[in-house]
Amino acid sequence: MNLTTTYLGLELANPIVCGSSPLGTSIDTLRQLADAGAAAVVLPSLFEEEIVGAAQAQMAMEAQGAGFAEASSYLPDPAGYHVGPDHYLDHIRAAKEAVSIPVIASLNGTSPGGWTRYAEKMQAAGADAIELNAYFLATDPGETGEAVEERTLAIVRAVKAAVSVPIAVKLSPFYSSLSHFARRLEEAGADGLVLFNRFYQPDIDIENLDVVPNLRLSTADELRLRLRWVSILSSQLGISIAASGGAHSAVDVIKAVMTGAHAVQMVSALLIHGPEHIGRTLEAITFWLTEHDYESLAQMQGSMNMAKVPNAAKLTRANYMKMLDSWQQ
Ligand SMILES: Cc1cc2nc3c(=O)[nH]c(=O)nc-3n(C[C@H](O)[C@H](O)[C@H](O)COP(=O)(O)O)c2cc1C
């Protein structure tokens, strides 16, 4: 069965991509993922804070060397200062040497600035593409949605200007007009979107009056939000789309591809079941496609996007009341 797909202009053997996570930290695990059939891997994110922090540390050292004892208290904006956590670049090089599948670097930040030029170093180290994670919680009542979006667009433009490899933007679902913002991202040069980021919601410790961060892995229930938006956006945009969040099984991958995903990222399922889960999932996809007389994965890609579903209203508001009525105990 031909499971090939094109994501961000990269020819992938199948749609399953290992998403950004600690799974990409060890070279051994990367090899296991590739052996199990992962079509590509996204490395864990390098954060704006890490890049800026390393630049500041370097400047402080240089300033001290030059005799400025309290240099760190009046450091200039590190934008433009070309240093950074080199171990990330070493890891890209090691990953590229270890596996032959595309290696996607992940850059995670929210404010436009010199740190975005780090993308250039990632490309030089061998990254086949760059995933930009625009994780941001807008809490300032004085800032408009437009201003929040404009900042992400500026980052996309800056990274696009710095590299020639494709870039994907990993978004949260929380925009008041996602279709409009997605179109602006496409115009700004994004080669693809990753739908969606998972917001890690901290819990409240009622005994100690504390906020406790506890990371929970996803369940397949989270896929539905992705299916709806992949279906809508894949019918509106000409760029690649990856589903991320809640894809655990072959059926989940099939649904995401039917809605129009060019790739499906998996993390939680691989953390739970191990890299071999990819091989089993690919076998099950192949079996299902064969049973249903498909000749290739491409044949079903986008067959359930918003332009093609028999009743598109079912994806939007019109079905809302009907769905509430359908509840039975
Ligand atoms: C332990 C862990 C670490 C993660 N680290 C990153 C990261 O560094 N950058 C990023 O963009 N996403 C990160 N993610 C989010 C995943 O890439 C993915 O979007 C999310 O887990 C939803 O997919 P899933 O349902 O397949 O787990 C992380 C997820 C987990 C569980």
Ligand as a Chemical Component Dictionary entry (heavy atoms), coordinates in Angstrom:
data_LIG
# 
_chem_comp.id                   LIG 
_chem_comp.type                 NON-POLYMER 
_chem_comp.pdbx_formal_charge   0 
_chem_comp.three_letter_code    LIG 
# 
loop_
_chem_comp_atom.comp_id 
_chem_comp_atom.atom_id 
_chem_comp_atom.alt_atom_id 
_chem_comp_atom.type_symbol 
_chem_comp_atom.charge 
_chem_comp_atom.model_Cartn_x 
_chem_comp_atom.model_Cartn_y 
_chem_comp_atom.model_Cartn_z 
_chem_comp_atom.pdbx_ordinal 
LIG C1  C1  C 0 6.391  15.408 27.828 1  
LIG C2  C2  C 0 6.013  16.293 26.670 2  
LIG C3  C3  C 0 6.913  17.247 26.217 3  
LIG C4  C4  C 0 6.560  18.092 25.136 4  
LIG N1  N1  N 0 7.453  19.017 24.705 5  
LIG C5  C5  C 0 7.125  19.824 23.660 6  
LIG C6  C6  C 0 8.044  20.777 23.162 7  
LIG O1  O1  O 0 9.189  20.910 23.623 8  
LIG N2  N2  N 0 7.644  21.566 22.133 9  
LIG C7  C7  C 0 6.405  21.452 21.558 10 
LIG O2  O2  O 0 6.092  22.160 20.600 11 
LIG N3  N3  N 0 5.521  20.534 22.010 12 
LIG C8  C8  C 0 5.839  19.741 23.043 13 
LIG N4  N4  N 0 4.939  18.817 23.490 14 
LIG C9  C9  C 0 3.596  18.751 22.863 15 
LIG C10 C10 C 0 3.541  17.653 21.805 16 
LIG O3  O3  O 0 4.399  17.932 20.731 17 
LIG C11 C11 C 0 2.107  17.495 21.258 18 
LIG O4  O4  O 0 1.702  18.691 20.620 19 
LIG C12 C12 C 0 1.083  17.171 22.325 20 
LIG O5  O5  O 0 1.589  16.191 23.227 21 
LIG C13 C13 C 0 -0.210 16.668 21.712 22 
LIG O6  O6  O 0 -0.012 15.494 20.980 23 
LIG P1  P1  P 0 -0.386 14.033 21.575 24 
LIG O7  O7  O 0 -1.837 14.033 21.866 25 
LIG O8  O8  O 0 -0.002 13.084 20.490 26 
LIG O9  O9  O 0 0.426  13.870 22.821 27 
LIG C14 C14 C 0 5.281  17.966 24.541 28 
LIG C15 C15 C 0 4.413  16.973 24.995 29 
LIG C16 C16 C 0 4.752  16.137 26.037 30 
LIG C17 C17 C 0 3.776  15.096 26.474 31 
# 
loop_
_chem_comp_bond.comp_id 
_chem_comp_bond.atom_id_1 
_chem_comp_bond.atom_id_2 
_chem_comp_bond.value_order 
_chem_comp_bond.pdbx_ordinal 
LIG C1  C2  SING 1  
LIG C2  C3  SING 2  
LIG C2  C16 DOUB 3  
LIG C3  C4  DOUB 4  
LIG C4  N1  SING 5  
LIG C4  C14 SING 6  
LIG N1  C5  DOUB 7  
LIG C5  C6  SING 8  
LIG C5  C8  SING 9  
LIG C6  O1  DOUB 10 
LIG C6  N2  SING 11 
LIG N2  C7  SING 12 
LIG C7  O2  DOUB 13 
LIG C7  N3  SING 14 
LIG N3  C8  DOUB 15 
LIG C8  N4  SING 16 
LIG N4  C9  SING 17 
LIG N4  C14 SING 18 
LIG C9  C10 SING 19 
LIG C10 O3  SING 20 
LIG C10 C11 SING 21 
LIG C11 O4  SING 22 
LIG C11 C12 SING 23 
LIG C12 O5  SING 24 
LIG C12 C13 SING 25 
LIG C13 O6  SING 26 
LIG O6  P1  SING 27 
LIG P1  O7  DOUB 28 
LIG P1  O8  SING 29 
LIG P1  O9  SING 30 
LIG C14 C15 DOUB 31 
LIG C15 C16 SING 32 
LIG C16 C17 SING 33 
# 
